[in-house]
């Protein structure tokens, strides 16, 4: 299955951020490492940002990247470009900030991801 170019670009951004953190904070050389070896190195690091980056890569592998973890709607391309580890669409993110939605709560009013107001986003 071919990935859209933007998804490939975001994957490279995520891998670059992982490499930067490993090199600068852990003095762990990462030159010429494959993605699998690079992500395996994350298993032994207790760094919140590395964990978020690892989870984003896992969502990509499962085909769930770019989908809100609450409503399963699409996360906008702009939001993903600004924050490749984004978990929430604009609507759910706003509801969380306003206290209208709590972690672990589902949004039953959306019948399918296509019903979501942020659906014009990257599809994984």
Sine and cosine of phi, psi and omega as CSV:
sin_phi,cos_phi,sin_psi,cos_psi,sin_omega,cos_omega
0.00,0.00,0.84,-0.54,0.01,-1.00
-0.98,0.20,0.64,-0.77,0.02,-1.00
-1.00,-0.10,0.57,-0.82,0.11,-0.99
-0.86,0.52,0.50,-0.87,-0.04,-1.00
-0.84,0.54,-0.62,0.78,-0.02,-1.00
-0.90,0.44,-0.61,0.79,0.02,-1.00
-0.91,0.42,-0.64,0.77,0.06,-1.00
-0.89,0.46,-0.68,0.74,0.01,-1.00
-0.88,0.47,-0.68,0.73,0.00,-1.00
-0.91,0.42,-0.64,0.77,0.05,-1.00
-0.85,0.52,-0.68,0.73,0.02,-1.00
-0.91,0.42,-0.61,0.79,0.05,-1.00
-0.89,0.46,-0.72,0.70,0.00,-1.00
-0.88,0.47,-0.73,0.68,0.01,-1.00
-0.89,0.46,-0.61,0.80,0.05,-1.00
-0.90,0.43,-0.64,0.76,0.03,-1.00
-0.92,0.40,-0.64,0.77,0.06,-1.00
-0.87,0.50,-0.75,0.67,-0.01,-1.00
-0.87,0.50,-0.68,0.74,0.00,-1.00
-0.88,0.47,-0.72,0.69,0.01,-1.00
-0.90,0.44,-0.70,0.71,0.00,-1.00
-0.88,0.48,-0.66,0.75,-0.02,-1.00
-0.95,0.32,-0.70,0.71,-0.11,-0.99
-0.99,0.13,-0.62,0.78,-0.07,-1.00
-1.00,-0.08,-0.43,0.90,-0.05,-1.00
-0.90,-0.44,-0.04,1.00,-0.03,-1.00
0.80,0.60,0.63,0.78,-0.05,-1.00
-0.97,-0.23,0.94,-0.34,-0.03,-1.00
-0.91,0.41,0.70,-0.71,-0.06,-1.00
-0.79,-0.61,0.29,0.96,-0.02,-1.00
-0.89,0.46,0.75,-0.66,0.09,-1.00
0.86,0.51,0.53,0.85,0.06,-1.00
-1.00,-0.06,0.56,-0.83,0.07,-1.00
-0.97,0.26,0.26,-0.97,0.03,-1.00
-0.87,0.50,-0.65,0.76,-0.01,-1.00
-0.89,0.46,-0.68,0.73,0.01,-1.00
-0.93,0.37,-0.65,0.76,0.01,-1.00
-0.88,0.48,-0.71,0.70,0.00,-1.00
-0.95,0.31,-0.48,0.88,0.06,-1.00
-0.90,0.43,-0.56,0.83,0.03,-1.00
-0.89,0.45,-0.41,0.91,-0.04,-1.00
-0.95,0.33,-0.39,0.92,-0.05,-1.00
-0.88,0.47,-0.39,0.92,-0.08,-1.00
-0.96,-0.29,0.21,0.98,-0.03,-1.00
-0.90,-0.44,0.75,-0.66,0.02,-1.00
-0.97,-0.22,0.91,0.42,-0.06,-1.00
-0.86,-0.51,0.87,-0.49,-0.09,-1.00
-0.84,0.55,-0.66,0.75,-0.02,-1.00
-0.93,0.37,-0.63,0.78,0.06,-1.00
-0.89,0.46,-0.62,0.79,0.02,-1.00
-0.90,0.45,-0.69,0.72,0.03,-1.00
-0.88,0.47,-0.66,0.75,0.02,-1.00
-0.91,0.42,-0.67,0.75,0.03,-1.00
-0.88,0.47,-0.69,0.73,0.01,-1.00
-0.89,0.45,-0.60,0.80,0.05,-1.00
-0.89,0.45,-0.68,0.73,0.04,-1.00
-0.89,0.45,-0.63,0.78,0.03,-1.00
-0.90,0.43,-0.64,0.77,0.04,-1.00
-0.90,0.44,-0.58,0.81,0.06,-1.00
-0.89,0.46,-0.72,0.69,-0.02,-1.00
-0.89,0.46,-0.57,0.82,-0.01,-1.00
-0.99,0.12,-0.10,1.00,-0.03,-1.00
0.98,0.21,0.33,0.94,-0.03,-1.00
-0.96,-0.28,-0.05,1.00,-0.04,-1.00
-0.91,0.41,0.66,-0.75,0.00,-1.00
1.00,0.03,0.07,1.00,0.05,-1.00
-0.93,-0.37,0.69,-0.72,0.03,-1.00
-0.91,0.42,0.70,-0.72,-0.02,-1.00
-0.96,0.26,-0.24,0.97,0.05,-1.00
-1.00,0.01,-0.86,0.51,-0.17,-0.99
-0.97,-0.22,-0.14,0.99,-0.04,-1.00
0.93,0.37,0.15,0.99,0.09,-1.00
-0.96,0.27,0.18,-0.98,-0.03,-1.00
-0.97,0.23,0.60,-0.80,0.13,-0.99
-1.00,-0.04,0.74,-0.67,-0.07,-1.00
-0.85,0.52,0.55,-0.84,0.01,-1.00
-0.85,0.53,-0.64,0.77,0.00,-1.00
-0.90,0.44,-0.69,0.73,0.01,-1.00
-0.89,0.46,-0.66,0.75,0.01,-1.00
-0.93,0.36,-0.59,0.80,0.03,-1.00
-0.91,0.41,-0.61,0.79,0.02,-1.00
-0.97,0.24,-0.59,0.81,-0.04,-1.00
-0.64,-0.77,1.00,0.01,-0.06,-1.00
-0.89,0.46,-0.21,0.98,0.01,-1.00
-0.98,-0.19,0.24,0.97,-0.04,-1.00
-0.85,0.53,0.69,-0.72,0.02,-1.00
-0.97,-0.24,-0.35,0.94,-0.20,-0.98
-0.82,-0.57,0.54,-0.84,0.13,-0.99
-0.96,0.29,0.15,-0.99,0.00,-1.00
-0.87,0.50,-0.66,0.76,-0.04,-1.00
-0.90,0.44,-0.77,0.63,-0.02,-1.00
-0.92,0.38,-0.60,0.80,0.04,-1.00
-0.87,0.49,-0.69,0.72,0.04,-1.00
-0.90,0.44,-0.66,0.75,0.02,-1.00
-0.90,0.43,-0.61,0.79,0.06,-1.00
-0.89,0.45,-0.72,0.69,-0.01,-1.00
-0.88,0.47,-0.60,0.80,-0.01,-1.00
-0.99,0.11,-0.07,1.00,0.01,-1.00
0.98,0.18,0.27,0.96,-0.02,-1.00
-1.00,0.05,-0.20,0.98,-0.03,-1.00
-0.65,-0.76,0.66,-0.75,0.01,-1.00
-0.92,-0.39,0.49,-0.87,0.07,-1.00
-0.82,0.57,0.67,-0.75,0.01,-1.00
1.00,0.00,-0.17,0.98,0.00,-1.00
-1.00,-0.02,0.71,-0.71,0.02,-1.00
-1.00,-0.08,0.35,-0.94,0.03,-1.00
-0.96,-0.28,1.00,0.03,-0.10,-0.99
-0.93,0.36,-0.26,0.97,-0.05,-1.00
-0.95,0.32,-0.23,0.97,0.05,-1.00
-1.00,-0.07,0.87,-0.49,-0.04,-1.00
-0.98,0.20,-0.55,0.83,0.02,-1.00
-0.48,-0.88,0.32,-0.95,0.03,-1.00
-0.85,0.53,-0.45,0.89,-0.01,-1.00
-0.94,0.35,-0.32,0.95,0.03,-1.00
-0.98,0.18,-0.16,0.99,-0.16,-0.99
-0.97,0.23,0.62,-0.78,-0.01,-1.00
-0.91,0.41,-0.35,0.94,-0.01,-1.00
-0.98,-0.19,0.42,0.91,-0.16,-0.99
-0.94,0.35,-0.24,0.97,-0.01,-1.00
-0.99,0.17,0.80,0.60,-0.06,-1.00
-0.83,-0.55,-0.07,-1.00,-0.02,-1.00
-0.90,0.44,0.68,-0.73,0.06,-1.00
-0.95,-0.32,0.73,-0.69,-0.06,-1.00
-0.99,-0.15,0.00,0.00,0.00,0.00
